[in-house]
Amino acid sequence: MLGLSLVAAACGGTDSDSGATAGTVDADIKEGVDSVVSGDGATTSSIVEHPRSMEDWEALWADERAAMVARITENGWGKSADGTTVTGPEGFSIDLTQCGTGWSDTEGLSATEIKIGQALPLSGTFADYGNIAKGVTTMLDHYNAEGYFTDSEGVTRDVNYIFKDDGYDPARTVPLVDELIDSDKVFGVITLGSAPGFKVFDKLNQRCIPHPFELAGHPAWGDPVNHPWTTGLQLAYTTEAVLWGSFIEQHAEEFDDEITVAALQINNDFGKSYDAGFRAWLAQSPLRDRINYVTETIEASAPTVTDPMTTLAAQDPDVFIGMLAGTACTQIITEAAANGMKESTPYLFQPSVCSASSFVGKEKVGGDGSVTDGWWIVNGGVKDLNDANYDGDAFIAWSRDVLQDAGIDPKSSGSLGSGMQWGFAIVQSLKVAGELPGGLTRSNFITAVRSFDMTNPMLLEGIRFNLNGNADSYFIEGGKYQTYDSEIQGWEDQSQVIDLSGKSDNCAWDLATSVCKD
């Protein structure tokens, strides 16, 4: 097994002449990695096994919710008696007097329903991610039918999940979110993608509307001071980028003096965050004078990647990295096979957002699927719903059954599994918020989210799923290296799981320079 060297959650510049310095690498993460590598930190021997039945899962979640509610109430967190502030762990605070005229703590709630709004792509090159909404809907329908959302005031509500197609186009996201908050008057809004999220997160925070679980790993979502109503959910792209760099360091002796790293990057905030993280790693790496880092960009709506992949293949790279998502996940696999990179480039990396079988499986790449064989990935701690390795997993089996009962083929998209992961976060956050004194409100909801500490069944054993006020603003901070095995049509582990929960610094992102501000 490859020894995992998990380095910093980093922010850096996107231009070679304005690149990051060593100061942009998170020292706490680096220290945590060093302790693990030296044997002083946590290892897989400390991993607690997941429950083996859904009954045991539900019992575990009930205990974890009770512990969260007790912690919140004992510390007096939540909305103040005078209604002017919301407080939480580690100095977390929101000034409700700044929320604007007409703000309501119970907007989107009635005696019977909770309105949650969502903007995500149901069409275009990112359309597969629209299946996340199917997964979320299926989970919410299941718990609605059970009367699950009964709060401490004795009110039972169903979640009304309203999702709209923005095609992963930020220009479409803005009016759709306006419609959700001004016409549909939803309780909270979820968006998908870094670029769409950036277009609306200032507005949502200024109007004190919950914007939880942004479906992107941009580090900017880890900003509880300036954007307290927004959270991400997945491993930060900048952390993943530095993990690629760590891998290169581990394999440096395999290459001649110069190591060529080629990357295909989507030309938006999503792709720029990957590039920023990699440049930050490069700036502090002992290999920085040996690495020739070359990039090509594509637009998010690009129908093909043939031309930029041909250009990168001509560089004869030692390592190729995809800093992209959507349809391009599959296209880089088939193009690498066609232009010879599959045979000549020792290490080919898919980004974590492309791990699903609906991007890399034989149904997508064609034939026996062997063109995907041997591709690497930094798994951001998430199980693949359709990976045969998880056939005995209680929650995976339950998820497949629930989807099938709803008339949805689980194998039709790996993004359905992402929907179950996000659905878990939505369901349990609403449940905890409702169990707090006063019942379900926006204030109780954000208090629950910022105090969250539960076991997410869609994550690998050993990956914690938690936030802690201003001290820890990233739900997931860990993962493992994997390679794709076309014979089993699944990812095979090439490292231990290492979780560094609470180690990443917060990130107040500067859009102008693509860095985390000090």
C-alpha positions in Angstrom: 0.0 0.0 0.0 1.1 3.5 -0.8 1.8 5.6 2.3 -0.6 8.4 2.3 0.9 11.8 2.9 -2.1 14.2 3.3 -0.9 17.8 3.1 -2.4 21.2 3.4 -5.7 22.7 2.5 -4.0 25.4 0.4 -5.0 28.6 -1.4 -2.8 30.1 -4.0 -2.6 32.2 -7.2 -3.7 31.0 -10.6 -1.0 32.7 -12.6 2.6 31.4 -12.7 4.1 34.8 -12.0 1.8 35.5 -9.0 1.8 32.0 -7.6 1.5 31.0 -4.0 4.2 30.9 -1.3 4.9 28.4 1.3 2.9 30.5 3.7 -0.3 29.5 1.9 0.0 25.9 3.1 -2.0 25.1 6.2 0.5 24.4 8.9 -2.0 22.5 11.1 -2.8 20.1 8.3 1.0 19.6 7.7 1.6 19.0 11.4 -1.3 16.5 11.5 0.2 14.6 8.5 3.6 14.5 10.0 2.2 13.0 13.2 0.4 10.3 11.2 3.4 9.5 9.1 5.7 9.3 12.2 3.2 6.9 13.9 2.1 9.4 16.6 -1.3 10.2 15.0 -4.5 8.3 14.3 -4.4 5.3 12.0 -6.9 2.9 10.6 -6.7 0.9 13.9 -8.8 3.5 15.5 -11.6 3.4 12.9 -15.0 2.5 14.3 -16.9 0.1 12.1 -20.2 1.2 10.6 -23.4 -0.4 11.8 -24.5 -3.6 10.0 -28.2 -2.9 9.8 -30.5 0.0 9.2 -32.0 -0.4 12.7 -28.5 0.0 14.2 -27.9 3.0 12.0 -31.1 4.7 13.1 -30.2 4.0 16.8 -26.8 5.5 16.3 -28.2 8.6 14.7 -30.7 9.0 17.5 -27.9 8.9 20.1 -25.8 11.3 18.1 -28.7 13.8 17.7 -29.4 13.6 21.4 -25.7 14.4 22.2 -25.8 17.4 19.8 -29.0 18.7 21.3 -27.6 18.4 24.8 -24.4 20.2 23.9 -26.3 23.1 22.2 -28.8 23.5 25.1 -26.2 23.2 27.8 -24.1 25.9 26.3 -27.1 28.2 25.6 -26.4 28.4 21.9 -29.0 29.5 19.3 -31.0 32.6 19.1 -30.7 35.0 22.1 -33.7 35.9 24.2 -33.9 39.3 22.7 -33.8 37.9 19.2 -30.7 39.9 18.1 -28.0 37.2 17.8 -27.4 33.6 17.0 -24.5 31.9 18.8 -22.7 28.6 18.4 -19.4 26.8 19.2 -16.0 28.4 19.2 -17.2 32.0 19.0 -19.7 31.5 16.1 -22.1 34.4 16.0 -24.6 36.1 13.7 -26.0 39.6 14.2 -29.7 39.2 13.3 -30.3 42.9 13.3 -28.4 43.0 10.0 -30.8 40.6 8.3 -33.0 43.4 6.7 -36.5 44.5 7.0 -39.1 41.7 6.9 -36.7 38.9 7.7 -38.5 35.9 9.2 -37.0 33.1 11.2 -39.8 30.8 10.0 -39.9 31.8 6.3 -40.6 28.7 4.3 -42.4 26.9 7.2 -46.1 26.2 7.5 -48.0 23.9 9.8 -47.5 21.1 7.3 -44.4 21.7 5.2 -40.7 22.8 5.0 -39.8 24.4 1.7 -36.2 23.7 0.6 -35.0 25.2 -2.7 -32.3 23.9 -5.0 -30.6 25.1 -8.2 -28.6 22.5 -10.1 -28.0 21.3 -13.6 -30.6 19.1 -15.1 -29.4 19.8 -18.7 -26.1 20.5 -20.4 -22.6 19.0 -19.9 -23.2 18.7 -16.2 -26.6 17.2 -16.4 -25.6 13.9 -14.6 -25.4 15.9 -11.4 -29.1 16.5 -11.7 -29.5 12.9 -10.5 -28.4 14.2 -7.1 -31.8 15.8 -6.8 -33.4 12.4 -7.5 -31.5 10.9 -4.7 -32.3 13.7 -2.3 -36.0 13.5 -3.3 -36.1 9.7 -2.7 -34.6 10.1 0.8 -36.9 13.0 1.7 -40.0 11.1 0.5 -39.0 8.1 2.6 -38.7 10.1 5.8 -41.7 12.3 5.0 -43.8 9.1 4.8 -42.5 8.2 8.3 -43.6 11.5 9.8 -39.9 12.0 10.7 -39.9 15.7 10.9 -41.8 16.3 14.1 -40.2 19.0 16.1 -40.1 19.8 19.8 -43.3 21.9 19.6 -45.2 18.8 18.3 -45.5 20.1 14.7 -45.1 17.4 12.0 -44.1 18.7 8.6 -43.1 17.2 5.2 -40.1 18.6 3.3 -41.2 20.2 0.0 -38.0 20.0 -2.1 -38.2 22.4 -5.0 -35.4 22.1 -7.5 -34.9 24.1 -10.7 -32.5 23.6 -13.7 -29.7 26.2 -14.0 -27.7 24.1 -16.5 -24.6 24.9 -14.4 -24.8 28.4 -15.8 -24.3 31.1 -13.2 -26.3 33.6 -15.2 -29.3 31.2 -14.9 -28.6 30.5 -11.2 -29.2 34.1 -10.1 -32.8 34.5 -11.3 -33.7 31.0 -10.2 -32.5 31.6 -6.7 -34.3 35.0 -6.7 -37.4 33.1 -7.6 -36.9 30.6 -4.8 -36.4 33.2 -2.1 -38.8 35.9 -3.3 -41.7 33.9 -4.9 -41.5 30.4 -3.5 -40.2 31.9 -0.1 -38.2 28.9 0.8 -36.7 28.1 4.2 -33.2 27.6 2.7 -31.4 27.3 -0.6 -28.8 24.8 -1.9 -26.8 25.4 -5.0 -24.4 23.2 -7.0 -21.0 24.3 -8.4 -18.4 26.9 -7.4 -19.2 29.4 -10.1 -23.0 29.4 -9.5 -22.5 29.4 -5.7 -20.3 32.5 -5.8 -23.1 34.4 -7.7 -25.6 34.0 -4.9 -23.8 33.3 -1.6 -23.3 37.0 -0.7 -27.0 37.7 -1.2 -28.1 34.7 0.8 -25.9 35.6 3.7 -26.9 39.3 3.6 -30.5 38.2 3.8 -29.8 35.6 6.5 -31.1 32.7 4.4 -29.6 29.3 5.1 -27.3 28.2 2.3 -26.1 24.8 3.5 -24.3 21.9 1.9 -23.2 23.8 -1.3 -22.6 21.0 -3.8 -18.9 21.9 -4.5 -15.6 21.6 -2.7 -14.5 25.2 -3.1 -12.5 26.3 0.0 -14.5 29.6 0.1 -17.4 27.8 1.7 -15.3 27.4 4.9 -15.8 31.0 6.0 -18.1 31.1 9.1 -17.2 34.7 10.0 -18.1 36.4 6.7 -20.5 33.9 5.4 -22.1 32.2 8.4 -25.2 30.9 6.6 -23.1 29.1 3.9 -21.4 25.7 4.3 -19.9 23.2 1.9 -20.0 19.5 2.3 -17.1 17.8 0.5 -13.3 17.7 0.6 -11.9 21.1 -0.4 -10.5 21.1 -4.0 -7.4 22.9 -2.8 -6.7 20.1 -0.3 -7.2 17.5 -3.1 -4.9 19.4 -5.4 -2.1 19.4 -2.8 -2.7 15.6 -2.4 -1.9 15.2 -6.1 1.4 17.1 -5.3 2.1 14.9 -2.4 1.7 11.8 -4.6 4.2 13.2 -7.1 6.7 13.8 -4.3 6.3 10.1 -3.3 7.0 9.0 -6.8 9.7 11.5 -7.8 12.5 9.0 -8.0 10.7 7.2 -10.8 11.2 10.2 -13.2 14.2 11.8 -14.9 15.3 15.2 -13.8 12.3 17.1 -15.2 8.8 16.0 -14.3 6.1 17.2 -16.6 2.6 17.6 -15.0 -0.2 18.3 -17.5 -3.6 19.5 -16.3 -6.9 20.1 -18.1 -8.7 22.8 -16.2 -12.3 24.1 -16.5 -12.1 27.9 -16.9 -14.2 29.0 -14.0 -13.9 29.4 -10.2 -14.1 25.6 -9.8 -11.1 24.9 -12.0 -9.2 27.9 -10.7 -9.4 26.6 -7.1 -7.8 23.3 -8.2 -5.1 25.2 -10.0 -4.5 27.5 -7.0 -4.1 24.6 -4.7 -1.6 22.8 -7.0 0.4 26.0 -7.5 0.5 26.5 -3.7 1.8 23.0 -3.2 4.4 23.6 -6.0 5.6 26.8 -4.5 6.7 25.1 -1.3 7.7 21.7 -2.7 11.4 20.6 -2.8 10.5 19.5 -6.4 9.5 22.9 -7.6 12.6 23.4 -9.8 12.1 19.9 -11.4 8.4 20.2 -12.3 7.2 21.6 -15.6 3.5 22.4 -15.0 1.5 22.9 -18.2 -2.2 23.5 -18.4 -4.9 23.8 -21.0 -8.4 25.2 -20.3 -11.9 24.4 -21.5 -15.2 26.2 -21.0 -17.8 24.4 -18.8 -20.1 24.1 -21.9 -17.4 22.7 -24.2 -18.8 19.8 -26.2 -15.5 18.0 -26.6 -12.0 18.0 -25.1 -10.1 16.6 -28.1 -8.0 19.7 -29.0 -6.7 20.5 -25.5 -6.1 16.8 -24.7 -4.1 16.5 -28.0 -2.0 19.6 -27.0 -1.3 18.2 -23.6 -0.4 14.7 -25.0 2.2 16.4 -27.1 4.0 17.5 -23.9 4.6 13.8 -23.2 3.6 14.3 -19.5 4.6 12.1 -16.6 1.4 12.9 -14.7 -1.9 14.0 -16.1 -4.6 15.6 -13.8 -8.2 16.4 -14.7 -9.3 19.6 -13.0 -12.9 19.4 -14.4 -16.3 17.7 -14.0 -19.4 16.5 -15.8 -19.2 15.1 -19.3 -15.5 15.9 -19.5 -14.8 13.2 -16.9 -15.5 10.5 -19.4 -14.1 12.4 -22.4 -10.6 12.7 -20.9 -10.5 8.9 -20.4 -11.4 8.1 -24.0 -9.2 10.9 -25.4 -6.2 9.7 -23.4 -6.7 6.2 -24.9 -7.0 7.7 -28.4 -4.0 10.0 -28.3 -1.6 7.6 -26.6 -1.4 9.2 -23.2 -3.0 6.1 -21.6 0.0 4.1 -22.6 2.8 6.7 -22.3 1.8 8.7 -19.1 2.6 6.7 -15.9 -0.1 8.4 -13.8 -3.5 9.7 -14.8 -5.7 11.3 -12.2 -9.5 11.9 -12.3 -10.8 14.6 -9.9 -12.8 13.4 -6.9 -16.0 14.7 -8.4 -15.7 12.2 -11.2 -15.5 9.0 -9.1 -19.0 7.8 -9.9 -19.5 4.8 -12.3 -21.7 7.0 -14.4 -18.5 8.8 -15.5 -15.8 6.1 -15.5 -17.8 2.8 -15.9 -17.8 0.7 -19.1 -21.3 1.9 -19.9 -19.9 5.3 -20.4 -16.4 4.7 -21.8 -17.5 1.8 -24.0 -16.3 -1.7 -24.7 -15.1 -3.7 -21.7 -14.2 -0.5 -19.9 -10.5 -1.3 -19.9 -9.6 2.3 -21.0 -10.3 3.4 -17.4 -8.2 0.7 -15.9 -5.3 2.1 -13.8 -6.6 5.6 -13.5 -5.9 7.2 -10.1 -8.1 9.3 -7.9 -8.0 11.0 -4.5 -11.3 9.8 -3.1 -12.8 12.5 -1.0 -14.0 9.9 1.5 -17.2 8.9 -0.3 -18.5 5.5 -1.1 -19.7 4.7 -4.6 -23.3 3.6 -4.6 -22.7 1.1 -7.4 -19.3 -0.3 -6.4 -19.4 -4.0 -5.8 -17.1 -3.6 -2.9 -20.1 -2.2 -0.9 -22.6 -4.9 -1.8 -22.6 -5.9 1.9 -22.9 -2.3 3.2 -26.3 -1.9 5.1 -26.9 1.7 4.1 -25.8 1.2 0.4 -28.2 -1.8 0.2 -31.0 0.3 1.8 -30.3 3.2 -0.6 -30.5 0.9 -3.7 -33.7 -0.6 -2.4 -35.3 2.8 -1.7 -34.3 4.1 -5.2 -35.7 1.0 -6.9 -38.9 1.3 -4.9 -39.2 4.8 -6.3 -38.8 3.5 -9.9 -35.2 4.6 -10.2 -32.4 2.3 -11.3 -29.5 2.8 -8.9 -27.0 1.9 -11.7 -28.3 4.7 -14.0 -26.1 7.3 -12.3 -23.4 7.3 -9.6 -24.7 10.8 -8.7 -27.7 9.2 -7.1 -25.3 8.1 -4.4 -24.2 11.8 -3.9 -27.9 12.5 -3.5 -28.1 10.1 -0.7 -25.1 11.7 0.9 -26.5 15.2 0.7 -29.9 13.8 1.6 -28.5 12.5 4.9 -27.1 15.9 5.8 -30.4 17.7 5.0 -32.6 15.1 6.9 -30.5 15.0 10.0 -29.8 18.8 10.2 -33.6 19.5 10.0 -34.2 16.8 12.6 -31.7 18.1 15.1 -32.9 21.7 14.5 -36.5 20.6 15.2 -35.5 18.9 18.4 -34.0 22.1 19.9 -36.1 24.3 22.2 -38.5 26.3 20.1 -38.7 23.8 17.3 -37.6 24.3 13.7 -36.5 27.8 12.8 -33.7 29.2 10.6 -31.7 30.1 13.7 -32.0 26.6 15.1 -31.1 25.1 11.8 -27.9 27.1 11.4 -27.0 26.4 15.0 -27.5 22.7 14.4 -25.4 22.8 11.2 -22.5 24.7 12.8 -22.6 22.2 15.7 -23.0 19.1 13.6 -21.2 15.8 14.6 -22.8 12.6 13.2 -21.7 9.6 11.2 -22.5 9.9 7.5 -23.2 6.5 6.1 -22.1 7.4 2.6 -18.6 8.1 3.9 -15.7 5.7 4.3 -15.2 4.3 7.7 -12.8 6.6 9.6 -13.9 9.9 7.8 -15.6 12.2 10.3 -18.5 14.4 9.3 -18.6 17.4 11.5 -18.4 21.2 12.0 -17.5 23.1 15.1 -18.5 26.8 14.9 -15.7 29.1 13.9 -13.0 26.5 14.7 -13.9 23.9 12.1 -15.8 24.9 9.0 -15.2 21.9 6.7 -17.4 18.8 7.0 -14.9 16.4 5.4 -11.1 16.6 5.7 -9.7 13.4 4.5 -9.7 10.6 2.0 -7.6 8.0 0.3 -5.8 7.2 -2.9 -7.5 4.7 -5.2 -7.0 3.2 -8.7 -9.8 1.9 -11.0 -10.0 -1.8 -11.7 -12.0 -2.4 -14.9 -12.5 -6.1 -14.1 -14.6 -5.4 -11.0 -15.7 -2.0 -12.3 -14.8 -0.3 -9.1 -12.1 1.6 -7.2 -9.4 -0.3 -5.3 -7.7 1.2 -2.2 -4.0 2.2 -2.5 -3.7 3.8 0.9 -5.2 3.9 4.3 -7.9 6.4 5.2 -6.5 9.3 7.1 -8.9 11.8 8.6 -7.7 15.2 9.8 -10.9 16.7 11.0 -10.6 20.2 12.5 -7.2 20.8 11.0 -8.0 23.1 8.1 -7.9 26.8 8.5 -10.9 28.9 7.6 -10.8 30.6 4.2 -12.0 34.1 3.4 -11.7 33.8 -0.4 -10.6 36.7 -2.5 -12.2 36.4 -5.9 -9.9 38.9 -7.5 -6.7 37.0 -6.7 -8.0 33.5 -6.1 -6.4 33.2 -2.7 -7.6 32.9 0.9 -7.1 36.3 2.5 -5.1 36.4 5.8 
